[in-house]
C-alpha cells in the first residue's frame, strides 16, 4: 500500500445522504476479477444526468469527495473503494460512514475523514462558491485545511500509523503466527470443519 | 469498572469475542481467530490474486467453504453461463478453489445456494463461532449465537492468509422485543420496524443482540431473517442467544458435532448468553403486540411504515437530512405523499434471497396463494435460497402450487435481490420484494423496490397492489 501522509486537492460536493455502495457502484459492474477499471461504474446511475456533480466541468479533477451523512451503507463490496480510487479520489469526507465501507477504505488507502455535519456544510459552501478552493488533508496533524481555516478530525493512532507507513495488514499479522498457532492448538475439538466433505 | 469479588457481567457478543482473541495489545485492534470463512465468486477473485502475488497459501482450507450464488443464473443452470463476464467470474472461483484446496459447491451441486442459506443448512453454522464472508448479510449466522459479519475483499485475503482478522471491539446494543406477534406478522416485520425506529445509521458501531419473549418464540429461520438485516440498521453483526430451538435445529445436520463432541459442544453453547448484569451501551425496546405488517416506501430500508398507513410527507421529518432524503426518495419511487400504501400497484413480486428464501418462507407464501391466480399485469418470481430448499419445496409440491398460481419457479441464487444476474427489474418497474435492500436501482437500473415479508409478497401477488393476507 502507498504511504499516505497528506493530500492537497480540490473538492467535489455530493449533497446526498445515505449514499449506499449500490449507488457508488451497481452490482452489474462487479463482475470483473481485477482491482482496476471500476471507474466506469462509479455512481453509474447518476452519471447519465448532465447536472450530476461529477459531470460539471468546474469539479473536474477533484480528488476530495465531500458527501452527506451515512456514506457507504449497505453491501460490503470493496469495489466501491476501488471505483472511487480508480476514478481519482484520494479522500472522502462525511459526517458518518458505514462501518464496513470505512474499514475497506482505510485498508485500501482511501482516507475517509469524519467531520461534524456543520463542517461538511461549510466545506460544501466553500467548494460551491469557488470550485478551485484548495483543500489540504493532513494525516500527521489530523486536520483538513482550506481558505485559511483548519478543522481537526479523529483517527485512531494505530490506523493512522498504518496509513502513514503504508503497511500491509497481512504482513503485520504474520509477525504473530506463533500466537495463531498457539491459539489453534487449544481450539475445541467439536468445532466444525469443511473438509473432508460430509453428506 | 470491575466489581468487588469478580468481573462484570458480559454480553453474549463479548463472550464470543473474548473466546477468539489471539492477541490483544493496548492501542491496537484485537486479533480475532475466525472459525469459518465463507466465500463466493464476486468478492474473492482479487483476494486469491493477492495470495498468488505474495506467494501465500490458504492457511486453513478446512475452515473455508465456497459456493456460487451472486452472479449465477436461475434458469438453464445446466448450460454454460450465457454472459461471458459472469462466466469468467464463476470459472475464476472454481479455479481458485481447485488451486488452493478449498471446498466448493458449484451450480448444479445439491449443496449449492446462497452462502447464508447453505451454512446453517449444513449445520456448519454453530453457536459461539466467529464467521465471516465477503458479504454484508453474513450477520444472518448470528441467529445461532455466532459472531458473524461481512468483510471486504482485503479482509477476505487477510482471513485466507492468516485465518484471523484485526478488529476493534464494537459497542453493544440490546434490542428488546417483548410480547407476542399477531397472526400475519412475521420476523421480517419486526426487523423492518426496528430499522425504521433506529434508522440505517442507528446501529453503526454496534453489535445488536435481539432478545425478549418475542424473539425466543421464533423459529431458527425466522431468527435468521432478523439477524440478516442487522446491516440495514447499520450494524455489522446481530445475534441471538442460542437455546433449545437452536440446538434442535443443528442436531443431526451433516456437520453437527456427534457423540462426546455433541455433549462438549452443548455444554459450551449453553453458556452463551448475556449475563444478567451485563452492561449494554444502548438499549432499545419494541412491543411485538403492537406490530403489524411493515413495508418500505423509500429508497433506504429505514424508510418504512406499517402497510395500513400512507406514504409520509417529507415535512413530517424533523431532521433536515431525513427530509431531503424523503423528498428525493419520493421522486425516485414516483410516489405522492399521502397515498395509502395499499393503493400502490406492483409489477413484480420477488420471493427469495438470504433474508426470506428458506423453506418456511416458501411454505408460508404457498399457503396464501394456494388455489388462486396471480393478478393480471403482475408477475411473481420464486427463487429458493438453495438447491436443497428447492428440492424440499418440490417434495412438498410447493413448486406446483406456485406454477399453477402463475409464478415462475427458479433455481437457487441471489437473483433479483441484487440484480447481478439476468433477473432484474426494468426501468420504472415496481417490485414487492422479500429481499433486504430498496436502494435506487438495486434490483435493476431504474427499478423501484418495496421491501415486504413473504406473507405480504404472496397477498400482493394475488391483489396486484401491496396487501397483507388479511386484505384478501
Interface residues (C-beta under 8 A of the other chain):
Chain A: X16 X17 X18 X20 X22 X23 X26 X27 X28 X30 X31 X32 X33 X34 X35 X44 X45 X68 X69 X70 X73 X74 X75 X76 X77 X78 X79 X81 X96 X98 X99 X100 X103 X104 X107 X108 X117 X156 X157 X158 X169 X170 X172 X173 X174 X176 X177 X179 X180 X182 X183 X184 X187 X188 X189 X190 X191 X192 X193 X194 X195 X197 X198 X199
Chain B: X22 X23 X27 X28 X29 X31 X33 X35 X36 X42 X43 X45 X46 X49 X54 X56 X61 X62 X63 X64 X65 X70 X71 X83 X85 X86 X88 X89 X92 X103 X123 X124 X126 X129 X134 X135 X136 X150 X151 X152 X153 X154 X155 X157 X158 X161 X162 X163 X164 X166 X168 X170 X200 X201 X204 X205 X231 X232 X234 X235 X236 X254 X255 X257 X261 X262 X264 X265 X268 X299 X300 X321 X322 X324 X325 X328 X418 X419 X420 X437 X439 X440 X441 X442 X445 X446
